[in-house]
Amino acid sequence: MTRSKRGYIARRRRTKNRLFGSSSGGARSRLTRTINQQKTRALVSADRDRDGQKRNFRRLWITRINAVIREGRVSYSYSRLIHDLYKRQLLLNRKILAQIAISNRNCLYMISNEIIKEVDCKESAGII
C-alpha cells in the first residue's frame, strides 16, 4: 500500500491557532503547544466570565435605579418600586428602568408617582 502524506492540513491547523495567539507575547505567540494551552484557557475564562458579566450589569442597573429613586423621594426605595411594579403587573425590566433613569429622570419620577398613587388608592379602598 502506498504511503499517503497529510500535506498541508496540520500546517493549516497550526496557522489558524497561531492567529489566535498572535496578540500574546513570548512563547504564547510562538510555540504551538503553548498557544493551544493558552487558547483553551482563554475560551474557558470567556465562558465562565459571561455569567459574571450578566451579574455585574444587573447590579449596576439596580444601583442606578435606586440612586435616582432615592434622590427624588426619600421615603421611596428601589425594592418598593420593584414590588409596586409587580403588583401593577407592569413589565419593565431593570435594564430599561436604568436607561430611563439615566436619560430622563423626570420620566422615572412620573412612573414611580403613578404607581404610588394607584397603590395608595387601592390600599385605602381595601382592594388589596
A tleap script that builds the chain and sets N, CA, C and O, in Angstrom:
source leaprc.protein.ff14SB
mol = sequence {
  NMET THR ARG SER LYS ARG GLY TYR ILE ALA
  ARG ARG ARG ARG THR LYS ASN ARG LEU PHE
  GLY SER SER SER GLY GLY ALA ARG SER ARG
  LEU THR ARG THR ILE ASN GLN GLN LYS THR
  ARG ALA LEU VAL SER ALA ASP ARG ASP ARG
  ASP GLY GLN LYS ARG ASN PHE ARG ARG LEU
  TRP ILE THR ARG ILE ASN ALA VAL ILE ARG
  GLU GLY ARG VAL SER TYR SER TYR SER ARG
  LEU ILE HIE ASP LEU TYR LYS ARG GLN LEU
  LEU LEU ASN ARG LYS ILE LEU ALA GLN ILE
  ALA ILE SER ASN ARG ASN CYS LEU TYR MET
  ILE SER ASN GLU ILE ILE LYS GLU VAL ASP
  CYS LYS GLU SER ALA GLY ILE CILE
}
set mol.1.N position { 0.838 -1.182 0.000 }
set mol.1.CA position { 0.000 0.000 0.000 }
set mol.1.C position { 0.882 1.246 0.000 }
set mol.1.O position { 1.888 1.309 0.706 }
set mol.2.N position { 0.499 2.207 -0.782 }
set mol.2.CA position { 1.312 3.412 -0.883 }
set mol.2.C position { 1.094 4.304 0.338 }
set mol.2.O position { 0.035 4.291 0.966 }
set mol.3.N position { 2.117 5.066 0.646 }
set mol.3.CA position { 2.069 5.958 1.791 }
set mol.3.C position { 1.310 7.231 1.414 }
set mol.3.O position { 1.571 7.849 0.382 }
set mol.4.N position { 0.376 7.602 2.270 }
set mol.4.CA position { -0.351 8.838 1.992 }
set mol.4.C position { 0.172 9.932 2.913 }
set mol.4.O position { 0.270 9.752 4.127 }
set mol.5.N position { 0.496 11.041 2.327 }
set mol.5.CA position { 1.020 12.157 3.101 }
set mol.5.C position { -0.132 13.099 3.470 }
set mol.5.O position { -1.090 13.265 2.715 }
set mol.6.N position { -0.009 13.703 4.643 }
set mol.6.CA position { -1.086 14.571 5.115 }
set mol.6.C position { -1.054 15.940 4.448 }
set mol.6.O position { -2.050 16.664 4.460 }
set mol.7.N position { 0.051 16.282 3.885 }
set mol.7.CA position { 0.115 17.536 3.152 }
set mol.7.C position { 0.076 18.743 4.075 }
set mol.7.O position { 0.816 18.808 5.056 }
set mol.8.N position { -0.772 19.678 3.764 }
set mol.8.CA position { -0.776 20.972 4.445 }
set mol.8.C position { -1.799 21.046 5.575 }
set mol.8.O position { -1.957 22.111 6.172 }
set mol.9.N position { -2.494 19.962 5.889 }
set mol.9.CA position { -3.596 20.004 6.847 }
set mol.9.C position { -3.113 20.428 8.237 }
set mol.9.O position { -3.692 21.321 8.855 }
set mol.10.N position { -2.047 19.780 8.723 }
set mol.10.CA position { -1.535 20.116 10.057 }
set mol.10.C position { -1.007 21.544 10.081 }
set mol.10.O position { -1.215 22.268 11.054 }
set mol.11.N position { -0.326 21.951 9.018 }
set mol.11.CA position { 0.207 23.311 8.963 }
set mol.11.C position { -0.922 24.337 8.958 }
set mol.11.O position { -0.816 25.392 9.583 }
set mol.12.N position { -1.986 24.022 8.258 }
set mol.12.CA position { -3.130 24.939 8.211 }
set mol.12.C position { -3.773 25.075 9.600 }
set mol.12.O position { -4.163 26.171 10.001 }
set mol.13.N position { -3.880 23.953 10.333 }
set mol.13.CA position { -4.445 23.977 11.682 }
set mol.13.C position { -3.569 24.803 12.623 }
set mol.13.O position { -4.077 25.603 13.409 }
set mol.14.N position { -2.259 24.607 12.538 }
set mol.14.CA position { -1.333 25.350 13.402 }
set mol.14.C position { -1.339 26.838 13.075 }
set mol.14.O position { -1.241 27.676 13.971 }
set mol.15.N position { -1.452 27.159 11.812 }
set mol.15.CA position { -1.501 28.567 11.403 }
set mol.15.C position { -2.744 29.243 11.969 }
set mol.15.O position { -2.697 30.391 12.410 }
set mol.16.N position { -3.835 28.524 11.948 }
set mol.16.CA position { -5.075 29.067 12.494 }
set mol.16.C position { -4.927 29.337 13.996 }
set mol.16.O position { -5.381 30.365 14.499 }
set mol.17.N position { -4.290 28.405 14.699 }
set mol.17.CA position { -4.052 28.600 16.128 }
set mol.17.C position { -3.073 29.743 16.376 }
set mol.17.O position { -3.221 30.485 17.348 }
set mol.18.N position { -2.072 29.892 15.504 }
set mol.18.CA position { -1.108 30.982 15.677 }
set mol.18.C position { -1.784 32.341 15.529 }
set mol.18.O position { -1.394 33.300 16.195 }
set mol.19.N position { -2.771 32.434 14.681 }
set mol.19.CA position { -3.507 33.688 14.541 }
set mol.19.C position { -4.227 34.027 15.841 }
set mol.19.O position { -4.357 35.199 16.193 }
set mol.20.N position { -4.693 33.007 16.552 }
set mol.20.CA position { -5.351 33.228 17.839 }
set mol.20.C position { -4.356 33.752 18.867 }
set mol.20.O position { -4.681 34.641 19.655 }
set mol.21.N position { -3.137 33.198 18.859 }
set mol.21.CA position { -2.143 33.576 19.852 }
set mol.21.C position { -1.271 34.741 19.451 }
set mol.21.O position { -0.348 35.095 20.185 }
set mol.22.N position { -1.533 35.346 18.309 }
set mol.22.CA position { -0.643 36.397 17.815 }
set mol.22.C position { -0.676 37.647 18.692 }
set mol.22.O position { 0.275 38.428 18.682 }
set mol.23.N position { -1.746 37.847 19.445 }
set mol.23.CA position { -1.823 39.036 20.291 }
set mol.23.C position { -1.041 38.864 21.584 }
set mol.23.O position { -0.797 39.845 22.287 }
set mol.24.N position { -0.644 37.635 21.913 }
set mol.24.CA position { 0.114 37.384 23.129 }
set mol.24.C position { 1.592 37.669 22.880 }
set mol.24.O position { 2.008 37.978 21.764 }
set mol.25.N position { 2.368 37.556 23.952 }
set mol.25.CA position { 3.794 37.792 23.817 }
set mol.25.C position { 4.587 36.559 24.212 }
set mol.25.O position { 4.065 35.671 24.885 }
set mol.26.N position { 5.840 36.501 23.798 }
set mol.26.CA position { 6.732 35.420 24.184 }
set mol.26.C position { 6.324 34.089 23.586 }
set mol.26.O position { 5.909 34.007 22.430 }
set mol.27.N position { 6.452 33.031 24.407 }
set mol.27.CA position { 6.171 31.676 23.938 }
set mol.27.C position { 4.704 31.497 23.576 }
set mol.27.O position { 4.356 30.639 22.764 }
set mol.28.N position { 3.854 32.304 24.178 }
set mol.28.CA position { 2.411 32.159 23.911 }
set mol.28.C position { 2.044 32.545 22.483 }
set mol.28.O position { 0.948 32.241 22.012 }
set mol.29.N position { 2.958 33.211 21.803 }
set mol.29.CA position { 2.688 33.567 20.405 }
set mol.29.C position { 3.541 32.765 19.432 }
set mol.29.O position { 3.364 32.874 18.218 }
set mol.30.N position { 4.474 31.953 19.956 }
set mol.30.CA position { 5.406 31.263 19.068 }
set mol.30.C position { 5.297 29.748 19.095 }
set mol.30.O position { 5.390 29.101 18.052 }
set mol.31.N position { 5.101 29.175 20.280 }
set mol.31.CA position { 5.148 27.723 20.417 }
set mol.31.C position { 3.758 27.122 20.300 }
set mol.31.O position { 2.824 27.577 20.959 }
set mol.32.N position { 3.618 26.103 19.464 }
set mol.32.CA position { 2.313 25.537 19.154 }
set mol.32.C position { 1.614 25.001 20.392 }
set mol.32.O position { 0.436 25.286 20.610 }
set mol.33.N position { 2.323 24.231 21.205 }
set mol.33.CA position { 1.692 23.638 22.385 }
set mol.33.C position { 1.247 24.711 23.373 }
set mol.33.O position { 0.156 24.623 23.936 }
set mol.34.N position { 2.080 25.716 23.583 }
set mol.34.CA position { 1.739 26.800 24.495 }
set mol.34.C position { 0.559 27.614 23.972 }
set mol.34.O position { -0.304 28.045 24.736 }
set mol.35.N position { 0.539 27.814 22.665 }
set mol.35.CA position { -0.594 28.532 22.056 }
set mol.35.C position { -1.887 27.769 22.299 }
set mol.35.O position { -2.907 28.366 22.642 }
set mol.36.N position { -1.849 26.443 22.121 }
set mol.36.CA position { -3.052 25.636 22.336 }
set mol.36.C position { -3.509 25.701 23.787 }
set mol.36.O position { -4.708 25.795 24.049 }
set mol.37.N position { -2.573 25.652 24.736 }
set mol.37.CA position { -2.927 25.747 26.149 }
set mol.37.C position { -3.548 27.100 26.459 }
set mol.37.O position { -4.543 27.186 27.179 }
set mol.38.N position { -2.957 28.154 25.913 }
set mol.38.CA position { -3.458 29.497 26.153 }
set mol.38.C position { -4.849 29.689 25.542 }
set mol.38.O position { -5.708 30.353 26.122 }
set mol.39.N position { -5.052 29.104 24.376 }
set mol.39.CA position { -6.349 29.211 23.710 }
set mol.39.C position { -7.428 28.516 24.536 }
set mol.39.O position { -8.518 29.058 24.719 }
set mol.40.N position { -7.126 27.317 25.035 }
set mol.40.CA position { -8.078 26.588 25.866 }
set mol.40.C position { -8.425 27.385 27.109 }
set mol.40.O position { -9.591 27.504 27.487 }
set mol.41.N position { -7.393 27.929 27.735 }
set mol.41.CA position { -7.606 28.692 28.962 }
set mol.41.C position { -8.427 29.955 28.700 }
set mol.41.O position { -9.294 30.314 29.497 }
set mol.42.N position { -8.153 30.618 27.592 }
set mol.42.CA position { -8.887 31.836 27.248 }
set mol.42.C position { -10.356 31.543 26.991 }
set mol.42.O position { -11.227 32.298 27.423 }
set mol.43.N position { -10.632 30.459 26.294 }
set mol.43.CA position { -12.024 30.114 25.996 }
set mol.43.C position { -12.777 29.724 27.261 }
set mol.43.O position { -13.953 30.060 27.405 }
set mol.44.N position { -12.116 29.015 28.186 }
set mol.44.CA position { -12.744 28.658 29.463 }
set mol.44.C position { -13.067 29.914 30.257 }
set mol.44.O position { -14.155 30.042 30.818 }
set mol.45.N position { -12.109 30.846 30.301 }
set mol.45.CA position { -12.319 32.096 31.045 }
set mol.45.C position { -13.459 32.905 30.445 }
set mol.45.O position { -14.283 33.462 31.170 }
set mol.46.N position { -13.502 32.968 29.128 }
set mol.46.CA position { -14.560 33.739 28.467 }
set mol.46.C position { -15.931 33.149 28.761 }
set mol.46.O position { -16.893 33.881 28.994 }
set mol.47.N position { -16.018 31.821 28.750 }
set mol.47.CA position { -17.282 31.159 29.025 }
set mol.47.C position { -17.715 31.398 30.468 }
set mol.47.O position { -18.888 31.660 30.733 }
set mol.48.N position { -16.766 31.306 31.399 }
set mol.48.CA position { -17.072 31.497 32.815 }
set mol.48.C position { -17.471 32.939 33.107 }
set mol.48.O position { -18.393 33.178 33.888 }
set mol.49.N position { -16.792 33.899 32.494 }
set mol.49.CA position { -16.987 35.297 32.843 }
set mol.49.C position { -18.215 35.921 32.200 }
set mol.49.O position { -18.612 37.023 32.579 }
set mol.50.N position { -18.823 35.244 31.237 }
set mol.50.CA position { -20.069 35.780 30.679 }
set mol.50.C position { -21.156 35.831 31.739 }
set mol.50.O position { -21.942 36.778 31.767 }
set mol.51.N position { -21.218 34.822 32.620 }
set mol.51.CA position { -22.212 34.835 33.695 }
set mol.51.C position { -21.926 35.959 34.680 }
set mol.51.O position { -22.843 36.632 35.151 }
set mol.52.N position { -20.647 36.157 34.989 }
set mol.52.CA position { -20.284 37.244 35.894 }
set mol.52.C position { -20.626 38.604 35.320 }
set mol.52.O position { -21.022 39.517 36.045 }
set mol.53.N position { -20.470 38.732 34.013 }
set mol.53.CA position { -20.797 39.997 33.359 }
set mol.53.C position { -22.290 40.298 33.487 }
set mol.53.O position { -22.681 41.442 33.719 }
set mol.54.N position { -23.107 39.279 33.337 }
set mol.54.CA position { -24.557 39.473 33.492 }
set mol.54.C position { -24.883 39.937 34.916 }
set mol.54.O position { -25.692 40.843 35.115 }
set mol.55.N position { -24.235 39.297 35.904 }
set mol.55.CA position { -24.462 39.690 37.298 }
set mol.55.C position { -24.031 41.124 37.543 }
set mol.55.O position { -24.730 41.880 38.216 }
set mol.56.N position { -22.876 41.502 36.996 }
set mol.56.CA position { -22.368 42.857 37.213 }
set mol.56.C position { -23.274 43.913 36.587 }
set mol.56.O position { -23.502 44.968 37.178 }
set mol.57.N position { -23.789 43.630 35.394 }
set mol.57.CA position { -24.698 44.594 34.762 }
set mol.57.C position { -25.987 44.732 35.557 }
set mol.57.O position { -26.507 45.836 35.713 }
set mol.58.N position { -26.501 43.619 36.060 }
set mol.58.CA position { -27.728 43.688 36.867 }
set mol.58.C position { -27.493 44.537 38.113 }
set mol.58.O position { -28.340 45.355 38.471 }
set mol.59.N position { -26.352 44.351 38.776 }
set mol.59.CA position { -26.018 45.159 39.956 }
set mol.59.C position { -25.928 46.630 39.599 }
set mol.59.O position { -26.388 47.484 40.356 }
set mol.60.N position { -25.334 46.933 38.444 }
set mol.60.CA position { -25.194 48.315 38.009 }
set mol.60.C position { -26.564 48.956 37.767 }
set mol.60.O position { -26.811 50.085 38.189 }
set mol.61.N position { -27.450 48.225 37.085 }
set mol.61.CA position { -28.791 48.754 36.815 }
set mol.61.C position { -29.538 49.025 38.118 }
set mol.61.O position { -30.178 50.066 38.266 }
set mol.62.N position { -29.455 48.092 39.054 }
set mol.62.CA position { -30.149 48.254 40.336 }
set mol.62.C position { -29.613 49.478 41.073 }
set mol.62.O position { -30.385 50.250 41.641 }
set mol.63.N position { -28.301 49.654 41.064 }
set mol.63.CA position { -27.696 50.802 41.742 }
set mol.63.C position { -28.163 52.109 41.122 }
set mol.63.O position { -28.482 53.058 41.838 }
set mol.64.N position { -28.204 52.165 39.800 }
set mol.64.CA position { -28.635 53.393 39.120 }
set mol.64.C position { -30.090 53.729 39.432 }
set mol.64.O position { -30.423 54.877 39.725 }
set mol.65.N position { -30.947 52.724 39.367 }
set mol.65.CA position { -32.377 52.956 39.635 }
set mol.65.C position { -32.559 53.427 41.074 }
set mol.65.O position { -33.283 54.389 41.329 }
set mol.66.N position { -31.906 52.753 42.007 }
set mol.66.CA position { -32.037 53.087 43.420 }
set mol.66.C position { -31.551 54.508 43.687 }
set mol.66.O position { -32.178 55.241 44.453 }
set mol.67.N position { -30.438 54.906 43.063 }
set mol.67.CA position { -29.899 56.251 43.277 }
set mol.67.C position { -30.877 57.320 42.809 }
set mol.67.O position { -31.095 58.312 43.505 }
set mol.68.N position { -31.465 57.123 41.637 }
set mol.68.CA position { -32.396 58.125 41.104 }
set mol.68.C position { -33.682 58.167 41.913 }
set mol.68.O position { -34.217 59.245 42.173 }
set mol.69.N position { -34.186 56.999 42.316 }
set mol.69.CA position { -35.433 56.954 43.084 }
set mol.69.C position { -35.261 57.631 44.439 }
set mol.69.O position { -36.109 58.418 44.859 }
set mol.70.N position { -34.163 57.323 45.119 }
set mol.70.CA position { -33.937 57.917 46.446 }
set mol.70.C position { -33.662 59.415 46.349 }
set mol.70.O position { -33.970 60.165 47.276 }
set mol.71.N position { -33.089 59.847 45.243 }
set mol.71.CA position { -32.818 61.267 45.051 }
set mol.71.C position { -34.119 62.055 44.946 }
set mol.71.O position { -34.217 63.171 45.456 }
set mol.72.N position { -35.099 61.483 44.296 }
set mol.72.CA position { -36.358 62.194 44.074 }
set mol.72.C position { -37.270 62.202 45.285 }
set mol.72.O position { -37.910 63.211 45.583 }
set mol.73.N position { -37.330 61.066 45.989 }
set mol.73.CA position { -38.244 60.960 47.128 }
set mol.73.C position { -37.573 60.090 48.182 }
set mol.73.O position { -37.271 58.926 47.921 }
set mol.74.N position { -37.340 60.633 49.353 }
set mol.74.CA position { -36.507 59.981 50.351 }
set mol.74.C position { -37.142 58.701 50.882 }
set mol.74.O position { -36.428 57.731 51.136 }
set mol.75.N position { -38.449 58.670 51.055 }
set mol.75.CA position { -39.083 57.512 51.686 }
set mol.75.C position { -39.318 56.356 50.716 }
set mol.75.O position { -39.776 55.289 51.126 }
set mol.76.N position { -39.011 56.556 49.441 }
set mol.76.CA position { -39.239 55.516 48.439 }
set mol.76.C position { -37.917 54.874 48.079 }
set mol.76.O position { -36.903 55.564 47.973 }
set mol.77.N position { -37.909 53.570 47.889 }
set mol.77.CA position { -36.657 52.869 47.601 }
set mol.77.C position { -36.833 51.985 46.376 }
set mol.77.O position { -37.932 51.830 45.844 }
set mol.78.N position { -35.725 51.416 45.952 }
set mol.78.CA position { -35.716 50.533 44.794 }
set mol.78.C position { -36.605 49.320 45.018 }
set mol.78.O position { -37.406 48.962 44.154 }
set mol.79.N position { -36.464 48.692 46.169 }
set mol.79.CA position { -37.219 47.466 46.419 }
set mol.79.C position { -38.718 47.733 46.426 }
set mol.79.O position { -39.512 46.915 45.961 }
set mol.80.N position { -39.089 48.882 46.956 }
set mol.80.CA position { -40.508 49.257 46.979 }
set mol.80.C position { -41.034 49.490 45.556 }
set mol.80.O position { -42.149 49.093 45.218 }
set mol.81.N position { -40.207 50.139 44.736 }
set mol.81.CA position { -40.582 50.393 43.345 }
set mol.81.C position { -40.803 49.083 42.594 }
set mol.81.O position { -41.814 48.924 41.910 }
set mol.82.N position { -39.873 48.157 42.716 }
set mol.82.CA position { -39.991 46.879 42.018 }
set mol.82.C position { -41.204 46.109 42.521 }
set mol.82.O position { -41.925 45.493 41.736 }
set mol.83.N position { -41.426 46.144 43.826 }
set mol.83.CA position { -42.592 45.460 44.398 }
set mol.83.C position { -43.887 46.036 43.825 }
set mol.83.O position { -44.788 45.290 43.442 }
set mol.84.N position { -43.973 47.364 43.768 }
set mol.84.CA position { -45.183 48.002 43.235 }
set mol.84.C position { -45.348 47.763 41.737 }
set mol.84.O position { -46.472 47.673 41.242 }
set mol.85.N position { -44.221 47.661 41.008 }
set mol.85.CA position { -44.303 47.333 39.585 }
set mol.85.C position { -44.911 45.942 39.391 }
set mol.85.O position { -45.753 45.741 38.515 }
set mol.86.N position { -44.480 44.994 40.209 }
set mol.86.CA position { -45.034 43.648 40.112 }
set mol.86.C position { -46.504 43.618 40.509 }
set mol.86.O position { -47.291 42.876 39.921 }
set mol.87.N position { -46.881 44.422 41.504 }
set mol.87.CA position { -48.294 44.487 41.913 }
set mol.87.C position { -49.176 44.969 40.774 }
set mol.87.O position { -50.270 44.453 40.548 }
set mol.88.N position { -48.672 45.977 40.059 }
set mol.88.CA position { -49.443 46.527 38.942 }
set mol.88.C position { -49.272 45.734 37.662 }
set mol.88.O position { -49.904 46.047 36.654 }
set mol.89.N position { -48.429 44.714 37.684 }
set mol.89.CA position { -48.155 43.857 36.533 }
set mol.89.C position { -47.594 44.649 35.354 }
set mol.89.O position { -47.944 44.403 34.200 }
set mol.90.N position { -46.712 45.607 35.667 }
set mol.90.CA position { -46.012 46.358 34.621 }
set mol.90.C position { -44.726 45.620 34.286 }
set mol.90.O position { -43.915 45.338 35.169 }
set mol.91.N position { -44.544 45.314 33.034 }
set mol.91.CA position { -43.386 44.546 32.619 }
set mol.91.C position { -42.280 45.479 32.139 }
set mol.91.O position { -42.050 45.621 30.938 }
set mol.92.N position { -41.603 46.108 33.086 }
set mol.92.CA position { -40.434 46.931 32.788 }
set mol.92.C position { -39.251 46.272 33.473 }
set mol.92.O position { -39.210 46.166 34.699 }
set mol.93.N position { -38.288 45.829 32.674 }
set mol.93.CA position { -37.141 45.181 33.311 }
set mol.93.C position { -36.152 46.226 33.817 }
set mol.93.O position { -36.286 47.417 33.536 }
set mol.94.N position { -35.168 45.762 34.561 }
set mol.94.CA position { -34.233 46.660 35.221 }
set mol.94.C position { -33.365 47.418 34.226 }
set mol.94.O position { -32.984 48.561 34.479 }
set mol.95.N position { -33.051 46.794 33.103 }
set mol.95.CA position { -32.228 47.457 32.097 }
set mol.95.C position { -32.944 48.684 31.536 }
set mol.95.O position { -32.356 49.758 31.415 }
set mol.96.N position { -34.202 48.512 31.201 }
set mol.96.CA position { -34.988 49.627 30.649 }
set mol.96.C position { -35.165 50.723 31.697 }
set mol.96.O position { -35.038 51.907 31.388 }
set mol.97.N position { -35.460 50.325 32.941 }
set mol.97.CA position { -35.622 51.316 34.006 }
set mol.97.C position { -34.333 52.101 34.227 }
set mol.97.O position { -34.379 53.308 34.467 }
set mol.98.N position { -33.188 51.431 34.149 }
set mol.98.CA position { -31.909 52.119 34.331 }
set mol.98.C position { -31.653 53.097 33.190 }
set mol.98.O position { -31.141 54.193 33.419 }
set mol.99.N position { -32.005 52.711 31.960 }
set mol.99.CA position { -31.833 53.626 30.831 }
set mol.99.C position { -32.731 54.840 30.978 }
set mol.99.O position { -32.320 55.959 30.671 }
set mol.100.N position { -33.958 54.627 31.446 }
set mol.100.CA position { -34.869 55.751 31.688 }
set mol.100.C position { -34.306 56.640 32.795 }
set mol.100.O position { -34.366 57.867 32.705 }
set mol.101.N position { -33.758 56.013 33.839 }
set mol.101.CA position { -33.207 56.771 34.968 }
set mol.101.C position { -32.051 57.665 34.520 }
set mol.101.O position { -31.910 58.785 35.011 }
set mol.102.N position { -31.231 57.186 33.602 }
set mol.102.CA position { -30.084 57.978 33.146 }
set mol.102.C position { -30.519 59.054 32.159 }
set mol.102.O position { -30.140 60.217 32.294 }
set mol.103.N position { -31.311 58.667 31.174 }
set mol.103.CA position { -31.634 59.606 30.098 }
set mol.103.C position { -32.700 60.621 30.495 }
set mol.103.O position { -32.602 61.791 30.125 }
set mol.104.N position { -33.724 60.188 31.247 }
set mol.104.CA position { -34.825 61.089 31.569 }
set mol.104.C position { -35.339 60.785 32.970 }
set mol.104.O position { -36.223 59.949 33.154 }
set mol.105.N position { -34.775 61.472 33.950 }
set mol.105.CA position { -35.147 61.203 35.345 }
set mol.105.C position { -36.604 61.555 35.622 }
set mol.105.O position { -37.282 60.877 36.394 }
set mol.106.N position { -37.075 62.620 34.986 }
set mol.106.CA position { -38.460 63.032 35.222 }
set mol.106.C position { -39.441 61.937 34.823 }
set mol.106.O position { -40.470 61.752 35.474 }
set mol.107.N position { -39.124 61.217 33.762 }
set mol.107.CA position { -39.984 60.124 33.315 }
set mol.107.C position { -40.055 59.028 34.383 }
set mol.107.O position { -41.127 58.484 34.649 }
set mol.108.N position { -38.906 58.707 34.994 }
set mol.108.CA position { -38.892 57.694 36.060 }
set mol.108.C position { -39.666 58.188 37.271 }
set mol.108.O position { -40.368 57.413 37.919 }
set mol.109.N position { -39.539 59.493 37.585 }
set mol.109.CA position { -40.319 60.054 38.689 }
set mol.109.C position { -41.814 59.937 38.414 }
set mol.109.O position { -42.602 59.617 39.303 }
set mol.110.N position { -42.193 60.207 37.140 }
set mol.110.CA position { -43.613 60.106 36.786 }
set mol.110.C position { -44.118 58.675 36.931 }
set mol.110.O position { -45.213 58.446 37.444 }
set mol.111.N position { -43.317 57.715 36.478 }
set mol.111.CA position { -43.709 56.302 36.600 }
set mol.111.C position { -43.891 55.931 38.061 }
set mol.111.O position { -44.897 55.327 38.435 }
set mol.112.N position { -42.906 56.296 38.897 }
set mol.112.CA position { -42.986 55.919 40.308 }
set mol.112.C position { -44.149 56.628 41.002 }
set mol.112.O position { -44.811 56.037 41.855 }
set mol.113.N position { -44.405 57.898 40.643 }
set mol.113.CA position { -45.517 58.625 41.268 }
set mol.113.C position { -46.867 58.012 40.895 }
set mol.113.O position { -47.759 57.911 41.738 }
set mol.114.N position { -47.017 57.600 39.625 }
set mol.114.CA position { -48.268 56.962 39.204 }
set mol.114.C position { -48.479 55.642 39.941 }
set mol.114.O position { -49.593 55.317 40.353 }
set mol.115.N position { -47.404 54.898 40.099 }
set mol.115.CA position { -47.502 53.621 40.824 }
set mol.115.C position { -47.894 53.870 42.270 }
set mol.115.O position { -48.742 53.169 42.821 }
set mol.116.N position { -47.275 54.870 42.882 }
set mol.116.CA position { -47.568 55.178 44.291 }
set mol.116.C position { -49.026 55.579 44.447 }
set mol.116.O position { -49.706 55.130 45.370 }
set mol.117.N position { -49.504 56.430 43.539 }
set mol.117.CA position { -50.894 56.888 43.625 }
set mol.117.C position { -51.864 55.722 43.530 }
set mol.117.O position { -52.781 55.597 44.341 }
set mol.118.N position { -51.655 54.874 42.535 }
set mol.118.CA position { -52.593 53.777 42.320 }
set mol.118.C position { -52.549 52.770 43.471 }
set mol.118.O position { -53.590 52.289 43.919 }
set mol.119.N position { -51.346 52.454 43.947 }
set mol.119.CA position { -51.231 51.500 45.048 }
set mol.119.C position { -51.847 52.078 46.305 }
set mol.119.O position { -52.537 51.369 47.038 }
set mol.120.N position { -51.604 53.380 46.571 }
set mol.120.CA position { -52.190 54.013 47.752 }
set mol.120.C position { -53.705 54.056 47.667 }
set mol.120.O position { -54.390 53.857 48.670 }
set mol.121.N position { -54.246 54.320 46.455 }
set mol.121.CA position { -55.697 54.351 46.286 }
set mol.121.C position { -56.304 52.977 46.543 }
set mol.121.O position { -57.342 52.864 47.194 }
set mol.122.N position { -55.652 51.927 46.030 }
set mol.122.CA position { -56.171 50.567 46.244 }
set mol.122.C position { -56.090 50.171 47.701 }
set mol.122.O position { -57.003 49.529 48.220 }
set mol.123.N position { -55.003 50.547 48.373 }
set mol.123.CA position { -54.841 50.182 49.775 }
set mol.123.C position { -55.858 50.901 50.638 }
set mol.123.O position { -56.404 50.324 51.578 }
set mol.124.N position { -56.114 52.166 50.318 }
set mol.124.CA position { -57.089 52.925 51.123 }
set mol.124.C position { -58.516 52.436 50.865 }
set mol.124.O position { -59.367 52.513 51.750 }
set mol.125.N position { -58.779 51.931 49.654 }
set mol.125.CA position { -60.106 51.411 49.346 }
set mol.125.C position { -60.289 49.985 49.854 }
set mol.125.O position { -61.410 49.478 49.901 }
set mol.126.N position { -59.194 49.341 50.230 }
set mol.126.CA position { -59.286 47.984 50.767 }
set mol.126.C position { -59.355 46.924 49.702 }
set mol.126.O position { -59.803 45.812 49.980 }
set mol.127.N position { -58.925 47.226 48.481 }
set mol.127.CA position { -58.984 46.263 47.381 }
set mol.127.C position { -57.883 45.234 47.531 }
set mol.127.O position { -58.091 44.055 47.245 }
set mol.128.N position { -56.729 45.660 47.968 }
set mol.128.CA position { -55.589 44.727 48.049 }
set mol.128.C position { -55.648 43.909 49.318 }
set mol.128.O position { -54.775 43.075 49.557 }
savepdb mol mol.pdb
quit
